[in-house]
């Protein structure tokens, strides 16, 4: 009984450590930032633009498509 339990525990721990980090894109680095009136425009290191409303601190737009890439705001 103990060898089977040890084997199951070893395999399950190996699967946990083998997973990739899915939160790596959660905090992208921004290369360009511009504030116009109550909006903040930012371009991340992948060339995608994100827009925040500074009054409500809500994200108004986040670019998901990677075909057009911006280099400056």
Helices and strands as residue ranges (DSSP letters): H 2-17, E 30-36, E 39-44, E 49-53, E 58-62
